[in-house]
Structures are given as C-alpha cells and as structure tokens.
Amino acid sequence: MKLYREKHRLAANDADLSGSVFDDVNLSGGMYENVNLSGGTYHNVNLSGCRFTDINMSGWLVNDVNLSGLRIDNANLAGAAITASRMDGMTIDGIEVTELLAAWHASHDQQEEAGS
C-alpha cells in the first residue's frame, strides 16, 4: 500500500509491517503494540509522544535523533552502546551518567598513572 500526502489514522494491532518505509511521516502520539516493524526504514519521522510496549528493537541503529525526555523501563540493554552523544541530565537508576563517567575517568587516569 502506498500513501502519499495523505492524512489518515491507522490502528495497527497484531500486524506485520516489516520492511515498510517511512519517509517524512508524522507518527506522533501513536501506540504500537504487538506489531512487527522489522527491517523497516525510518527517515525524517516524528515519533514524539509515542508509546511502544512489548516491542523487539534488537539490532536497531539510531543516528542523529532527539531522544530528550526518553524513558526506558524494564528493558534489556545488553550489548547496547551509546557514543558521541549529549548526556547532560541522563540518569541510570537515578545516577547522573556524566557523574558516573567523570568518576570512571578519574579512577582510570589514576590507575594509568600508578602503572606508569
């Protein structure tokens, strides 16, 4: 199905939308539950205010995105990596990430100096 310059409300439940391409699309405020979006491509998409429940996001690449205000609860983050990102105000279990990183760097620097 192709939609171009259309405005519709979609309710996708127990659906397979794998391989779909979303470009210059507003999906804000949606709720996506038990939906297969694997292999999809998303470019210039507004997902603000969306809720994702029971979703498999393994293998995702998230690049050049605004995740401010993002909340992640009860998630498997094994193997997740965050690089070259702004982390001011970001917390893990209530602890400021910038403080955690500063403490780690200070400890790491001390260990390197002791080993020299």
Backbone torsions as a table, in degrees:
resi	resn	phi	psi	omega
1	MET	NA	133.4	177.4
2	LYS	-116.1	131.1	175.5
3	LEU	-121.0	129.0	178.9
4	TYR	-134.8	122.6	-179.0
5	ARG	50.6	45.3	177.9
6	GLU	-112.8	158.0	172.9
7	LYS	-128.7	112.0	-179.2
8	HIS	-140.2	155.0	170.9
9	ARG	-99.0	124.8	178.7
10	LEU	-109.8	137.0	172.3
11	ALA	-115.8	106.1	-179.6
12	ALA	-108.1	115.3	179.5
13	ASN	-136.6	130.9	-177.5
14	ASP	51.8	50.8	-173.7
15	ALA	-121.3	154.6	175.4
16	ASP	-110.3	104.6	178.3
17	LEU	-111.6	22.4	-176.3
18	SER	-58.9	143.4	178.9
19	GLY	77.5	4.5	-179.6
20	SER	-71.2	153.4	178.3
21	VAL	-118.1	126.4	178.3
22	PHE	-120.5	117.2	-179.5
23	ASP	-134.3	126.4	-178.7
24	ASP	54.8	56.5	-173.8
25	VAL	-125.3	142.2	174.9
26	ASN	-102.6	108.5	176.9
27	LEU	-114.1	19.4	-174.1
28	SER	-62.2	146.9	175.6
29	GLY	74.6	6.8	-178.7
30	GLY	-79.7	162.4	173.4
31	MET	-126.6	122.7	-174.5
32	TYR	-119.1	116.0	-175.3
33	GLU	-132.7	128.6	178.7
34	ASN	54.1	48.7	-179.3
35	VAL	-119.9	134.5	178.2
36	ASN	-91.2	110.2	178.5
37	LEU	-113.7	17.4	-174.7
38	SER	-61.0	144.3	177.7
39	GLY	72.6	8.7	-179.4
40	GLY	-78.7	160.6	176.8
41	THR	-121.5	130.2	-177.5
42	TYR	-126.5	120.0	178.9
43	HIS	-136.1	129.9	179.6
44	ASN	54.0	54.5	-176.8
45	VAL	-116.1	134.7	176.5
46	ASN	-94.7	109.8	177.4
47	LEU	-112.4	16.4	-176.7
48	SER	-60.1	139.0	177.6
49	GLY	76.3	6.1	-179.7
50	CYS	-78.1	157.4	174.5
51	ARG	-124.0	127.6	177.9
52	PHE	-115.3	123.8	-178.1
53	THR	-126.5	133.6	177.7
54	ASP	53.5	54.7	-175.3
55	ILE	-114.9	138.0	174.4
56	ASN	-93.5	108.4	-179.7
57	MET	-110.8	19.2	-177.9
58	SER	-61.2	141.6	178.3
59	GLY	79.4	7.0	179.9
60	TRP	-66.7	147.5	167.4
61	LEU	-117.6	121.0	180.0
62	VAL	-115.8	116.6	-174.1
63	ASN	-134.1	134.5	176.8
64	ASP	55.1	56.0	-178.4
65	VAL	-125.5	157.2	174.9
66	ASN	-100.9	107.1	178.9
67	LEU	-108.6	18.0	-179.0
68	SER	-59.7	135.3	-178.6
69	GLY	82.1	0.5	178.9
70	LEU	-62.1	139.2	175.7
71	ARG	-125.7	127.4	178.8
72	ILE	-117.8	120.4	179.8
73	ASP	-123.9	140.9	172.7
74	ASN	51.5	50.8	-174.6
75	ALA	-115.1	151.1	172.0
76	ASN	-91.7	108.2	-179.5
77	LEU	-108.5	18.8	179.8
78	ALA	-58.0	126.3	178.4
79	GLY	80.3	0.7	178.6
80	ALA	-69.1	147.4	179.6
81	ALA	-135.4	137.9	175.4
82	ILE	-123.4	122.1	-179.6
83	THR	-134.2	152.4	175.1
84	ALA	46.8	46.1	-175.8
85	SER	-126.2	150.3	175.5
86	ARG	-78.6	125.8	-175.3
87	MET	-123.4	15.5	177.9
88	ASP	-58.1	125.9	178.8
89	GLY	83.6	-6.2	178.7
90	MET	-75.0	135.3	179.0
91	THR	-126.2	154.2	169.9
92	ILE	-125.6	120.1	-175.6
93	ASP	49.8	39.3	176.1
94	GLY	82.8	-0.5	-179.0
95	ILE	-102.0	130.0	179.7
96	GLU	-60.8	126.0	-179.2
97	VAL	-63.8	-38.4	179.8
98	THR	-62.6	-35.1	176.5
99	GLU	-69.3	-41.6	177.0
100	LEU	-59.2	-45.8	-179.3
101	LEU	-66.1	-40.1	178.6
102	ALA	-62.6	-42.5	178.4
103	ALA	-64.6	-42.1	179.5
104	TRP	-63.8	-46.2	179.8
105	HIS	-61.4	-42.0	179.2
106	ALA	-62.2	-44.9	179.0
107	SER	-65.2	-42.5	-179.8
108	HIS	-63.8	-42.2	178.8
109	ASP	-63.1	-41.0	178.1
110	GLN	-63.3	-40.6	179.7
111	GLN	-65.8	-39.1	178.2
112	GLU	-65.7	-41.3	179.1
113	GLU	-64.7	-39.5	-180.0
114	ALA	-68.3	-31.8	-178.9
115	GLY	-81.6	-14.2	-177.3
116	SER	-74.7	NA	NA
